[in-house]
Amino acid sequence: MDEVNVWVWKKEYIDPNVADGTQWSLRLEYADASVFSRGSNAFPEQQDFERFRVAVEMLLGGREFK
């Protein structure tokens, strides 16, 4: 999580120009760090979010996570 900067994600990522689409949220706690972030049709930096998605897929044994 350190490598994908998840600990500094903003609280919200919202694209007000899209009425329908993808909503997501993440609550993560580990040792002395925690983050809660959510979004509606918007995400953290593309490369960080993609690396996070791939890391979750690895934890899921290769199952798809989108």
A tleap script that builds the chain and sets N, CA, C and O, in Angstrom:
source leaprc.protein.ff14SB
mol = sequence {
  NMET ASP GLU VAL ASN VAL TRP VAL TRP LYS
  LYS GLU TYR ILE ASP PRO ASN VAL ALA ASP
  GLY THR GLN TRP SER LEU ARG LEU GLU TYR
  ALA ASP ALA SER VAL PHE SER ARG GLY SER
  ASN ALA PHE PRO GLU GLN GLN ASP PHE GLU
  ARG PHE ARG VAL ALA VAL GLU MET LEU LEU
  GLY GLY ARG GLU PHE CLYS
}
set mol.1.N position { 0.813 -1.188 0.000 }
set mol.1.CA position { 0.000 0.000 0.000 }
set mol.1.C position { 0.864 1.263 0.000 }
set mol.1.O position { 0.478 2.300 -0.539 }
set mol.2.N position { 2.033 1.148 0.614 }
set mol.2.CA position { 2.953 2.288 0.595 }
set mol.2.C position { 3.367 2.635 -0.833 }
set mol.2.O position { 3.433 3.808 -1.198 }
set mol.3.N position { 3.642 1.621 -1.630 }
set mol.3.CA position { 4.133 1.846 -2.993 }
set mol.3.C position { 3.097 2.478 -3.912 }
set mol.3.O position { 3.460 3.130 -4.892 }
set mol.4.N position { 1.824 2.298 -3.616 }
set mol.4.CA position { 0.782 2.889 -4.470 }
set mol.4.C position { 0.160 4.119 -3.825 }
set mol.4.O position { -0.861 4.621 -4.295 }
set mol.5.N position { 0.770 4.603 -2.753 }
set mol.5.CA position { 0.376 5.858 -2.102 }
set mol.5.C position { -1.047 5.857 -1.560 }
set mol.5.O position { -1.667 6.916 -1.461 }
set mol.6.N position { -1.573 4.690 -1.209 }
set mol.6.CA position { -2.958 4.612 -0.758 }
set mol.6.C position { -3.195 5.423 0.519 }
set mol.6.O position { -4.304 5.907 0.747 }
set mol.7.N position { -2.171 5.572 1.343 }
set mol.7.CA position { -2.347 6.272 2.630 }
set mol.7.C position { -2.599 7.764 2.464 }
set mol.7.O position { -3.029 8.424 3.410 }
set mol.8.N position { -2.341 8.302 1.282 }
set mol.8.CA position { -2.559 9.739 1.062 }
set mol.8.C position { -3.686 10.016 0.066 }
set mol.8.O position { -3.832 11.139 -0.415 }
set mol.9.N position { -4.478 8.990 -0.240 }
set mol.9.CA position { -5.620 9.238 -1.119 }
set mol.9.C position { -6.571 10.222 -0.451 }
set mol.9.O position { -6.734 10.210 0.769 }
set mol.10.N position { -7.193 11.068 -1.254 }
set mol.10.CA position { -8.172 12.023 -0.736 }
set mol.10.C position { -9.414 11.290 -0.232 }
set mol.10.O position { -9.644 10.127 -0.565 }
set mol.11.N position { -10.198 11.981 0.566 }
set mol.11.CA position { -11.425 11.399 1.099 }
set mol.11.C position { -12.424 11.101 -0.019 }
set mol.11.O position { -13.106 10.077 0.013 }
set mol.12.N position { -12.509 11.997 -1.007 }
set mol.12.CA position { -13.486 11.819 -2.093 }
set mol.12.C position { -12.889 12.160 -3.448 }
set mol.12.O position { -12.072 13.070 -3.586 }
set mol.13.N position { -13.323 11.401 -4.433 }
set mol.13.CA position { -13.018 11.648 -5.841 }
set mol.13.C position { -14.364 11.632 -6.567 }
set mol.13.O position { -14.966 10.572 -6.739 }
set mol.14.N position { -14.825 12.787 -6.984 }
set mol.14.CA position { -16.162 12.903 -7.580 }
set mol.14.C position { -16.059 13.614 -8.928 }
set mol.14.O position { -15.420 14.659 -9.043 }
set mol.15.N position { -16.693 13.037 -9.938 }
set mol.15.CA position { -16.846 13.709 -11.229 }
set mol.15.C position { -18.308 14.140 -11.324 }
set mol.15.O position { -19.169 13.312 -11.620 }
set mol.16.N position { -18.606 15.414 -11.079 }
set mol.16.CA position { -19.994 15.874 -11.076 }
set mol.16.C position { -20.644 15.896 -12.455 }
set mol.16.O position { -21.851 16.114 -12.561 }
set mol.17.N position { -19.874 15.676 -13.500 }
set mol.17.CA position { -20.404 15.723 -14.858 }
set mol.17.C position { -20.951 14.386 -15.340 }
set mol.17.O position { -21.458 14.297 -16.458 }
set mol.18.N position { -20.856 13.345 -14.514 }
set mol.18.CA position { -21.361 12.030 -14.889 }
set mol.18.C position { -22.442 11.628 -13.893 }
set mol.18.O position { -22.194 11.567 -12.689 }
set mol.19.N position { -23.641 11.355 -14.402 }
set mol.19.CA position { -24.776 11.046 -13.523 }
set mol.19.C position { -24.835 9.572 -13.119 }
set mol.19.O position { -25.382 9.245 -12.066 }
set mol.20.N position { -24.288 8.692 -13.931 }
set mol.20.CA position { -24.351 7.266 -13.660 }
set mol.20.C position { -23.008 6.655 -14.020 }
set mol.20.O position { -22.340 7.135 -14.936 }
set mol.21.N position { -22.606 5.620 -13.327 }
set mol.21.CA position { -21.327 5.012 -13.662 }
set mol.21.C position { -20.783 4.184 -12.524 }
set mol.21.O position { -21.482 3.331 -11.978 }
set mol.22.N position { -19.532 4.431 -12.162 }
set mol.22.CA position { -18.836 3.612 -11.191 }
set mol.22.C position { -18.710 4.324 -9.847 }
set mol.22.O position { -18.161 5.423 -9.760 }
set mol.23.N position { -19.221 3.685 -8.815 }
set mol.23.CA position { -19.031 4.166 -7.457 }
set mol.23.C position { -18.156 3.157 -6.728 }
set mol.23.O position { -18.279 1.951 -6.943 }
set mol.24.N position { -17.281 3.645 -5.874 }
set mol.24.CA position { -16.369 2.763 -5.167 }
set mol.24.C position { -16.041 3.351 -3.803 }
set mol.24.O position { -16.221 4.547 -3.571 }
set mol.25.N position { -15.563 2.504 -2.908 }
set mol.25.CA position { -15.077 2.983 -1.610 }
set mol.25.C position { -14.020 2.015 -1.093 }
set mol.25.O position { -14.007 0.835 -1.442 }
set mol.26.N position { -13.147 2.539 -0.265 }
set mol.26.CA position { -12.080 1.746 0.341 }
set mol.26.C position { -11.898 2.193 1.785 }
set mol.26.O position { -11.730 3.381 2.061 }
set mol.27.N position { -11.932 1.247 2.688 }
set mol.27.CA position { -11.563 1.490 4.082 }
set mol.27.C position { -10.458 0.493 4.383 }
set mol.27.O position { -10.634 -0.716 4.240 }
set mol.28.N position { -9.315 1.022 4.803 }
set mol.28.CA position { -8.156 0.183 5.054 }
set mol.28.C position { -7.476 0.633 6.342 }
set mol.28.O position { -7.203 1.817 6.540 }
set mol.29.N position { -7.213 -0.332 7.205 }
set mol.29.CA position { -6.508 -0.047 8.453 }
set mol.29.C position { -5.387 -1.054 8.605 }
set mol.29.O position { -5.568 -2.253 8.390 }
set mol.30.N position { -4.219 -0.541 8.981 }
set mol.30.CA position { -3.069 -1.414 9.173 }
set mol.30.C position { -2.133 -0.755 10.181 }
set mol.30.O position { -1.699 0.380 9.988 }
set mol.31.N position { -1.831 -1.468 11.246 }
set mol.31.CA position { -0.936 -0.967 12.299 }
set mol.31.C position { -1.339 0.458 12.689 }
set mol.31.O position { -2.417 0.662 13.247 }
set mol.32.N position { -0.504 1.421 12.410 }
set mol.32.CA position { -0.812 2.802 12.812 }
set mol.32.C position { -1.264 3.671 11.637 }
set mol.32.O position { -1.223 4.898 11.729 }
set mol.33.N position { -1.691 3.053 10.541 }
set mol.33.CA position { -2.146 3.803 9.368 }
set mol.33.C position { -3.568 3.398 9.009 }
set mol.33.O position { -3.962 2.245 9.183 }
set mol.34.N position { -4.331 4.363 8.506 }
set mol.34.CA position { -5.681 4.065 8.035 }
set mol.34.C position { -6.070 5.065 6.953 }
set mol.34.O position { -5.535 6.171 6.877 }
set mol.35.N position { -7.022 4.641 6.114 }
set mol.35.CA position { -7.519 5.519 5.068 }
set mol.35.C position { -8.964 5.126 4.769 }
set mol.35.O position { -9.314 3.946 4.781 }
set mol.36.N position { -9.799 6.134 4.501 }
set mol.36.CA position { -11.131 5.910 3.955 }
set mol.36.C position { -11.242 6.842 2.764 }
set mol.36.O position { -11.065 8.054 2.889 }
set mol.37.N position { -11.534 6.269 1.617 }
set mol.37.CA position { -11.635 7.039 0.392 }
set mol.37.C position { -12.798 6.494 -0.414 }
set mol.37.O position { -13.090 5.300 -0.361 }
set mol.38.N position { -13.458 7.359 -1.155 }
set mol.38.CA position { -14.559 6.905 -2.001 }
set mol.38.C position { -14.610 7.766 -3.244 }
set mol.38.O position { -14.020 8.845 -3.307 }
set mol.39.N position { -15.333 7.260 -4.234 }
set mol.39.CA position { -15.416 8.017 -5.464 }
set mol.39.C position { -16.654 7.693 -6.269 }
set mol.39.O position { -17.296 6.658 -6.096 }
set mol.40.N position { -16.960 8.619 -7.155 }
set mol.40.CA position { -18.056 8.452 -8.092 }
set mol.40.C position { -17.551 8.914 -9.454 }
set mol.40.O position { -17.450 10.111 -9.723 }
set mol.41.N position { -17.240 7.950 -10.297 }
set mol.41.CA position { -16.749 8.215 -11.647 }
set mol.41.C position { -15.424 8.962 -11.667 }
set mol.41.O position { -15.082 9.598 -12.664 }
set mol.42.N position { -14.681 8.888 -10.578 }
set mol.42.CA position { -13.359 9.497 -10.494 }
set mol.42.C position { -12.517 8.653 -9.534 }
set mol.42.O position { -13.042 7.984 -8.644 }
set mol.43.N position { -11.202 8.702 -9.737 }
set mol.43.CA position { -10.292 7.833 -8.998 }
set mol.43.C position { -9.029 8.597 -8.628 }
set mol.43.O position { -8.783 9.681 -9.156 }
set mol.44.N position { -8.215 8.034 -7.711 }
set mol.44.CA position { -6.897 8.621 -7.451 }
set mol.44.C position { -6.050 8.570 -8.718 }
set mol.44.O position { -6.511 8.090 -9.754 }
set mol.45.N position { -4.834 9.055 -8.642 }
set mol.45.CA position { -3.925 9.033 -9.795 }
set mol.45.C position { -4.027 7.690 -10.512 }
set mol.45.O position { -4.001 6.640 -9.870 }
set mol.46.N position { -4.140 7.719 -11.817 }
set mol.46.CA position { -4.363 6.514 -12.616 }
set mol.46.C position { -3.342 5.427 -12.327 }
set mol.46.O position { -3.720 4.275 -12.113 }
set mol.47.N position { -2.062 5.762 -12.315 }
set mol.47.CA position { -1.050 4.719 -12.111 }
set mol.47.C position { -1.131 4.139 -10.713 }
set mol.47.O position { -0.922 2.938 -10.541 }
set mol.48.N position { -1.430 4.957 -9.702 }
set mol.48.CA position { -1.565 4.439 -8.337 }
set mol.48.C position { -2.777 3.528 -8.212 }
set mol.48.O position { -2.696 2.464 -7.599 }
set mol.49.N position { -3.899 3.942 -8.790 }
set mol.49.CA position { -5.107 3.134 -8.679 }
set mol.49.C position { -4.949 1.809 -9.427 }
set mol.49.O position { -5.402 0.770 -8.948 }
set mol.50.N position { -4.320 1.842 -10.579 }
set mol.50.CA position { -4.104 0.613 -11.348 }
set mol.50.C position { -3.173 -0.339 -10.595 }
set mol.50.O position { -3.422 -1.544 -10.559 }
set mol.51.N position { -2.128 0.178 -10.006 }
set mol.51.CA position { -1.219 -0.670 -9.230 }
set mol.51.C position { -1.935 -1.252 -8.009 }
set mol.51.O position { -1.687 -2.398 -7.631 }
set mol.52.N position { -2.818 -0.468 -7.393 }
set mol.52.CA position { -3.620 -0.955 -6.270 }
set mol.52.C position { -4.520 -2.102 -6.736 }
set mol.52.O position { -4.609 -3.137 -6.077 }
set mol.53.N position { -5.186 -1.907 -7.880 }
set mol.53.CA position { -6.088 -2.926 -8.418 }
set mol.53.C position { -5.337 -4.235 -8.674 }
set mol.53.O position { -5.830 -5.308 -8.329 }
set mol.54.N position { -4.170 -4.153 -9.266 }
set mol.54.CA position { -3.356 -5.337 -9.553 }
set mol.54.C position { -2.931 -6.019 -8.251 }
set mol.54.O position { -2.940 -7.247 -8.167 }
set mol.55.N position { -2.560 -5.237 -7.240 }
set mol.55.CA position { -2.156 -5.806 -5.955 }
set mol.55.C position { -3.316 -6.562 -5.304 }
set mol.55.O position { -3.112 -7.630 -4.727 }
set mol.56.N position { -4.524 -6.016 -5.395 }
set mol.56.CA position { -5.699 -6.699 -4.835 }
set mol.56.C position { -5.951 -8.001 -5.589 }
set mol.56.O position { -6.273 -9.017 -4.973 }
set mol.57.N position { -5.808 -7.985 -6.914 }
set mol.57.CA position { -5.978 -9.215 -7.694 }
set mol.57.C position { -4.981 -10.283 -7.259 }
set mol.57.O position { -5.325 -11.464 -7.199 }
set mol.58.N position { -3.761 -9.884 -6.957 }
set mol.58.CA position { -2.766 -10.849 -6.489 }
set mol.58.C position { -3.208 -11.445 -5.150 }
set mol.58.O position { -3.071 -12.648 -4.928 }
set mol.59.N position { -3.734 -10.606 -4.266 }
set mol.59.CA position { -4.214 -11.098 -2.970 }
set mol.59.C position { -5.413 -12.031 -3.131 }
set mol.59.O position { -5.638 -12.908 -2.297 }
set mol.60.N position { -6.175 -11.841 -4.197 }
set mol.60.CA position { -7.345 -12.671 -4.479 }
set mol.60.C position { -6.977 -13.925 -5.275 }
set mol.60.O position { -7.857 -14.622 -5.779 }
set mol.61.N position { -5.714 -14.205 -5.383 }
set mol.61.CA position { -5.273 -15.393 -6.114 }
set mol.61.C position { -5.450 -15.309 -7.614 }
set mol.61.O position { -5.615 -16.329 -8.284 }
set mol.62.N position { -5.416 -14.093 -8.147 }
set mol.62.CA position { -5.527 -13.915 -9.573 }
set mol.62.C position { -6.938 -13.642 -10.069 }
set mol.62.O position { -7.134 -13.380 -11.255 }
set mol.63.N position { -7.933 -13.700 -9.171 }
set mol.63.CA position { -9.312 -13.383 -9.590 }
set mol.63.C position { -9.409 -11.904 -9.948 }
set mol.63.O position { -8.726 -11.063 -9.365 }
set mol.64.N position { -10.262 -11.608 -10.910 }
set mol.64.CA position { -10.408 -10.235 -11.394 }
set mol.64.C position { -11.007 -9.317 -10.344 }
set mol.64.O position { -11.942 -9.686 -9.632 }
set mol.65.N position { -10.460 -8.128 -10.261 }
set mol.65.CA position { -10.956 -7.082 -9.355 }
set mol.65.C position { -11.074 -5.808 -10.156 }
set mol.65.O position { -10.071 -5.226 -10.569 }
set mol.66.N position { -12.315 -5.370 -10.378 }
set mol.66.CA position { -12.558 -4.121 -11.129 }
set mol.66.C position { -13.536 -3.274 -10.392 }
set mol.66.O position { -13.876 -2.183 -10.850 }
savepdb mol mol.pdb
quit
